[in-house]
């Protein structure tokens, strides 16, 4: 059998548990405070935006690297057999858009 506790031991245990309960209630109060909730929500949104921006940067960087690899040799020199047709196509598209714009105005 366990030893009987003295009134002083019981009272000390009650005081310790009250202190623990006070700390727990303070923590709950801080967590449930509107400023804390808003701060947590802002941090979560900022983290999500950072992750999305990071993913977008990686995706764009990959596309740019792929395009660069298609239009340049390994030494960095342009591949004229690919650059010239792409430039001609770009000029033709811009020309068509300009002509179309003039027709709509006139």
N, C-alpha and C positions, 0 to 999 in steps of 0.2 A: 504494500500500500504506500501511497505517497504521503509525504509529511503534510501536516496541516499548515496552512499559511497564516502568518500573523496579520493582524489588522494593518500594520504598517506596510507589509508586503502587498497586500490587496490594494491599499490606498496608492502606493507607488505605481502599481500596475495600471490603476485607473487613470492616474495623472499621465503616465506614458501614453496610454491609448488615446486620451483626450488630445494630447499634443500631436500624435500621429493623425488623428481625425482632423484637427485644425489645419495641418499642413496639406492634407488631401483636399479639404474644402477650399483652401486658398488656391491650389493648383486648378481645381475645377472652375473656380471663379475666374481665374486668369484665362483659361482655355475658352470659357463661354463669354468672355467680355467682347462686345461688338468690335472694338478696335483690334483685338487679337484675331477674330474671325475674318475681318476685312483684310488684315495684314496677311493672313494665311492664304486667302483667296487671291490677293494680288500677287503673292509669291508664286502660287500655282500657275496663274495666267502668264506671268513673266517667264516661268520655266518652259511652259508650253510654247510660247512665242519663240523663245531662244532655240528650242529643239526644232521647231518648224523652219525657222530661218536657217539653222544649221543644215537641215536636210535639203532645203532649197539650194543652198550654196553648193553642197556636194553634188547635187543633180546638175546644176548649171555648169559647174566646173568639169564634170564628166562629159557633158555635151560639147563644151568648148574644146576640151582635149580631143574628143573624137573628131570634131570638124577640123581642128588643126592638123591632126594626123592624116586626114584625107587630102588636105591641100598642101602639105609640106613633106619633103623627104626627111629621113632621119637626121640629116645634118642641119635641118632648118630651112633649106632652100625651097622656094615655092615649086610646086608641080604645075608647070605651065599648061600641061595637057588637061588639067582639071580646073585651074584658076581662070583661064581665058574663057571657056564655055560658061562658067558660073558668072563671070563679069558681064559677058554678053547677055545672058539671060536677065541679070539684074537690071541692066540698062534698058532692055526691051520692056520689062515689067514697068519700070518707072516711066518710060515713054508712053506706054499704053494708059497708065493711070493719069498722066498729064493730059493726054489727048481726050480721054473720057471726061476729065474735069472741065476742059475747055468747052466741050460739046454741051455739057449740062448748063454752063453759065450763059452760053450764047444762044 
